[in-house]
């Protein structure tokens, strides 16, 4: 569905989207990595569990929430990729692990 | 009675309600239920719009210490709420998210707990044979009621009357119920200076139109202070700033609202209850937000692991003694004023109890006599 604009000289780095290795341009966002990886959802909404993908790509809509390097509910469109970053689907609302 | 149009006097209604926030909308809808043709005049986005910044508690336990008439009015409203919510859902399809599981006020020190216990005992004493059910609950038992409670919490007061609802959905549902009942909602309609006020004979210009009616209700929030004298009334209300912060949605569940913390039906946690006397200044202040957050984290440490996604401030509509003001004009009977800082809590009373009084032409003195603005005139 999405592909990176070809830029022959652009450096890429490797990140892991739902465990699969993906090469993405340096300076790209985690949301871009999700789109390049071709996922069908990056989160399931907290209220109805509906699947969502990144939408506004500018930090406004909160539809790109993902678990990034173990931290839940991060706005993936606002997070630049780093080598080896692990980006996973956000399942529903955040769990703080508190109420046990 | 039906609307007619007279070129000189403007569109004629049975009542004009000035102010389209929670107070005005609840009263306007209540008046349509009494068979009145009502025009609801809403100023617009330049207004301070306290109803857009509301926290959303339906709260009785802290209301009316030293003023048992206010305690009874608040409790009557909390009691009217379930039927109000069901009626709005049936008429508009909007679920205002009312939950009334009771509520707690947390105490973070022994001194706070003892002070609270004394206040609650006094509330019961003042309630007389009206009754006031409450419990002071110490930390061990409270931990079972509220998972994830912090170690600094010493105890809490609990009453069964408290709850919460979504204030924005409530505002929308009231507006929709009002217009579906045949009410005339007029947006961008600030009332201009050419007010005509005589006994049971009122006319105002707003939004480029003239409106006339034998009744007028001033429910313009902070705007009432300037409007009231034009109708032979007094509404000495001032702005009092409150700030609110909201977290991301969380899977944890807060089983009941706390005075300063509540969880929305969607899972967000709202934190609030600051009080600042700063006039008409709606800015936010990091120092105040910090105190709100710190106290919330002391109450429930897990809240500290949540991201804040939004914050805002709004201005409460505050009378000198913190109580509501209701009056009918003596020089211009038919003109009423309603002022309060609890538009959500009192929505039940405004729609179900106050509106019928206004339609009938007299405020119930037993219920509302002590809430007149005349109380501020005493030497």
Contacts between the chains, C-beta under 8 A, distances in Angstrom:
chain1	res1	chain2	res2	distance
A	46	B	249	4.0
A	46	B	251	7.8
A	46	B	266	6.6
A	46	B	267	5.1
A	47	B	249	7.7
A	47	B	266	5.2
A	47	B	267	7.3
A	62	B	309	7.4
A	73	B	248	5.1
A	73	B	307	6.2
A	92	B	251	6.4
A	93	B	248	7.8
A	93	B	249	4.3
A	93	B	250	5.2
A	93	B	251	4.3
A	93	B	267	4.7
A	94	B	248	5.8
A	94	B	249	6.8
A	94	B	250	4.8
A	94	B	251	6.4
A	94	B	306	6.6
A	95	B	250	7.5
A	95	B	251	4.7
A	95	B	252	7.4
A	96	B	148	7.9
A	96	B	250	6.0
A	96	B	251	7.8
A	96	B	252	5.5
A	96	B	302	4.2
A	96	B	303	7.9
A	96	B	305	4.6
A	96	B	306	6.5
A	97	B	302	7.5
A	98	B	147	7.4
A	98	B	148	4.1
A	98	B	252	5.6
A	98	B	300	7.3
A	98	B	301	7.0
A	98	B	302	2.7
A	98	B	305	7.2
A	99	B	147	3.8
A	99	B	148	4.5
A	99	B	252	4.8
A	99	B	253	6.9
A	99	B	302	6.9
A	100	B	147	7.4
